């Protein structure tokens, strides 16, 4: 094998190693980001569970299903506003319920 051919193969091997390293670094970064997102999701689920318990303690109806979350929350908010006016409940309790429903930023 000639020296020129050997240099070409050596350079090709170095480029391949560099490419593998870059791809592995990118994969690790993506995995780290995914792990972080999963932790945030778990934190949000835990907060949602605590908020549901707080609402139950305050006598609010809370759906247990995951399927109707978005629709159910909007309907519950409308129902809660009407119920508070009809029953003559104070603004303080209504504000606590609304605060419990707000997601953390």
C-alpha positions, -999 to +999 in steps of 0.1 A: +000+000+000+013+034-008+019+061+017-006+084+000-034+057+002-026+051+039-029+089+046-062+090+028-076+061+048-063+075+080-080+109+073-112+091+064-111+072+097-105+104+117-135+120+100-156+090+108-146+091+145-153+128+146-187+123+131-195+094+155-185+116+185-206+145+173-237+123+168-232+107+202-229+141+218-261+152+201-279+120+212-268+126+248-280+162+247-313+151+233-316+124+260-308+149+287-335+173+274-360+144+273-352+134+309-356+171+320-390+172+302-401+140+319-392+154+353-412+186+345-442+164+334-440+144+366-439+176+387-469+189+368-488+157+374-480+158+411-491+195+413-523+186+394-530+158+419-525+182+449-547+208+433-574+182+427-572+172+464-574+209+474-605+214+453-621+183+468-614+197+503-632+229+493-662+208+482-657+212+444-665+184+420-634+171+403-636+146+374-613+116+377-610+109+340-580+121+319-600+122+286-623+151+295-597+173+312-597+203+288-635+203+282-643+195+318-622+223+332-639+249+310-674+236+320-665+234+356-652+270+356-685+282+341-705+261+366-685+273+395-691+309+387-728+304+384-730+283+416-711+308+437-735+336+426-766+315+433-755+302+467-741+336+477-707+323+485-679+348+492-653+360+467-625+346+489-634+310+483-639+315+446-605+331+443-589+301+461-605+277+437-594+298+407-559+300+421-558+262+426-567+257+389-539+280+376-508+261+363-475+272+376-454+292+351 
